[in-house]
Amino acid sequence: MKRIGVYLGVTFATAWFMEYALIANGGLESRWAQVAMVVVLFMPALGNALARIITKEGFSDMYLRLERADSQSLRTLGAAWLLTVGAAVLGILLYFALHPSMLDLNMDYYTKIYREAYQTIGKEYSDGQIHQALITQLLLSLFFLPVLNLIPALASELGWRGYLFPKLMEKFKAPTAILLGGVAWTFWYGPLIEMGQYYGTDYPGYPFTGMGAMLILFLALGSFFSWLTYRTKSCLPSAIAFSLFNSFSTAGIYFCGSDAYSPFVGPAATGILGGMGFLILGVFSMVKLRKMTEETKEKKKKHD
């Protein structure tokens, strides 16, 4: 438990210092906000490194390399991408199935928003050009941005799934390990929720209801990411999934015919309906993870 305590202490202290400094200097409106939020993602990796140094654990078994370069590992890497996209798309479809009046397949509303934004800076583009740019943005969020953002996502996962999750699994069964890890991960994001990340600030129960919604999502994501990590003994697949989630989770918003959607509902994956695919995926991952851990224990008993 000492190693867990050191990791959490370092990770929370460094990240919260930066986040509350950001709050004191304009929050998400600060010109440094995007840079600060990227730098914060490196704090779990820092916590991992300092915990290993302080407790003299060393740097073996870092969960960076795939345990085996076999077909299962390759399938897991593919599953990290495909299941993340599938879960996000399922949430989008579910949201618009229940809110058909909001659906705008031509993206006319956001085409208008972008056209007016360009006009304020003296640039004129046709609706066709802007529509094509929006499609390009969606494709980039699927294929390019996840690669571009992989390093900060890997730094984050190196702490949460590469260090904390294995340590919790030494002490608890999989459901408890994921629950505790999800709670810690959510509270670590607390100052960002307080600044209005994902849900804004104008909602009942701010910021506690936002924290509750994020906890549900992070438990689902944590379950999925932990299953990917356990299968490969590497946090690389979960980093791929996390980077893709960050870039593609808001894709459904482009198909809204107005801005009258609730961030607590969808179509972004951080909403209840928008995130339903990830909730289902989280339950599936938990079932698979429990089965895998039980099989591992049985094999160990037979070997002993």
Residue pairs with C-beta under 8 A, 6 or more apart in sequence:
1 171
2 55
3 51
3 55
3 57
3 167
4 164
4 167
4 168
6 47
6 50
6 51
6 54
6 55
7 47
7 48
7 51
7 159
7 163
7 164
7 167
8 47
8 164
8 184
9 47
10 43
10 46
10 47
10 50
10 51
11 43
11 44
11 46
11 47
11 159
11 188
12 187
12 188
14 43
14 46
14 47
15 40
15 43
15 188
15 191
16 188
16 190
16 191
18 36
18 39
18 40
18 43
19 36
19 40
19 191
19 192
19 195
20 191
21 36
22 30
22 32
22 33
22 36
22 191
22 195
23 191
23 194
23 195
25 32
26 33
27 33
27 195
27 196
28 195
28 196
28 197
30 36
37 192
37 197
38 152
41 152
41 153
41 155
41 156
42 152
42 155
42 156
43 159
44 155
44 156
44 157
44 158
44 159
44 160
44 163
45 154
45 155
45 156
45 158
45 159
46 159
47 159
47 163
48 62
48 158
48 159
48 162
48 163
49 59
51 57
51 163
52 58
52 59
61 166
62 158
62 162
63 158
63 161
63 162
63 163
63 166
63 229
63 233
63 234
63 235
64 158
64 162
64 234
64 235
64 236
65 234
65 236
66 73
66 232
66 233
66 234
66 236
67 73
67 232
67 233
67 234
68 232
72 231
72 232
73 231
73 232
73 234
76 228
76 231
76 232
76 237
77 232
77 236
77 237
77 240
79 228
79 237
80 228
80 237
80 238
80 240
80 241
80 244
81 146
81 240
81 241
81 244
83 224
83 241
83 281
84 240
84 241
84 244
84 245
84 248
85 142
85 244
85 248
86 277
87 269
87 277
87 278
87 280
87 281
88 245
88 248
88 249
88 251
88 252
88 269
88 277
88 278
89 277
90 276
90 277
90 280
91 252
91 266
91 267
91 269
91 271
91 273
91 274
91 275
91 276
91 277
91 278
92 251
92 252
92 255
92 266
92 267
92 274
94 266
94 273
94 274
94 276
94 277
95 102
95 252
95 265
95 266
95 267
95 271
95 273
95 274
96 102
96 103
96 252
96 255
96 267
98 273
99 261
99 266
101 257
102 256
102 257
102 258
102 260
102 261
102 267
103 255
103 256
103 257
104 110
104 255
104 256
104 257
105 255
106 131
107 131
107 134
107 254
107 255
108 127
108 257
109 256
109 257
109 258
109 259
110 134
110 253
110 254
110 256
111 127
111 130
111 131
111 134
114 125
114 130
114 133
114 134
115 125
115 127
115 130
118 124
118 125
118 130
125 133
134 254
137 254
138 251
138 254
140 247
141 247
141 248
141 251
142 244
142 247
142 248
145 243
145 247
146 240
146 243
146 244
146 246
146 247
146 248
147 243
149 243
149 246
149 247
150 239
150 240
150 243
152 243
153 239
153 240
153 242
153 243
153 246
154 235
154 236
154 239
154 243
156 239
156 242
157 225
157 229
157 235
157 238
157 239
157 242
158 235
158 239
160 181
160 185
160 222
160 225
161 225
161 226
161 228
161 229
161 235
161 238
162 229
162 234
162 235
164 181
164 184
165 177
165 178
165 181
165 226
165 229
168 176
168 177
168 180
168 181
169 177
169 230
169 293
171 177
172 180
173 290
173 293
174 226
174 286
174 289
174 290
174 293
175 286
175 290
177 226
178 219
178 222
178 223
178 226
178 286
178 289
179 219
181 222
181 226
182 215
182 218
182 219
182 222
182 223
183 215
185 218
185 222
186 211
186 214
186 215
186 218
187 211
189 197
189 214
189 218
190 207
190 211
192 198
193 199
193 207
193 210
193 211
193 214
194 207
195 201
198 210
198 214
198 263
198 268
198 270
199 210
199 213
199 263
199 264
199 270
200 263
201 207
203 209
203 210
203 263
203 264
209 264
213 264
213 270
213 271
213 272
214 270
216 272
216 275
216 279
217 269
217 270
217 275
217 278
217 279
219 282
220 275
220 278
220 279
220 281
220 282
220 283
221 242
221 245
221 278
221 282
222 282
223 281
223 282
223 283
223 285
223 286
223 289
224 238
224 241
224 278
224 281
224 282
224 285
225 238
225 241
225 242
226 238
226 285
226 289
227 285
227 286
227 288
227 289
227 292
228 237
228 238
228 241
228 285
229 235
229 237
229 238
230 289
230 292
230 293
231 237
231 292
245 269
245 278
248 269
249 268
249 269
249 270
249 274
250 268
250 269
252 266
252 267
252 268
252 269
252 274
253 261
253 267
253 268
255 267
256 267
261 267
262 271
263 270
263 271
264 271
264 272
265 271
265 272
265 273
265 274
266 272
266 273
266 274
266 275
267 273
267 274
268 274
268 275
269 275
269 277
269 278
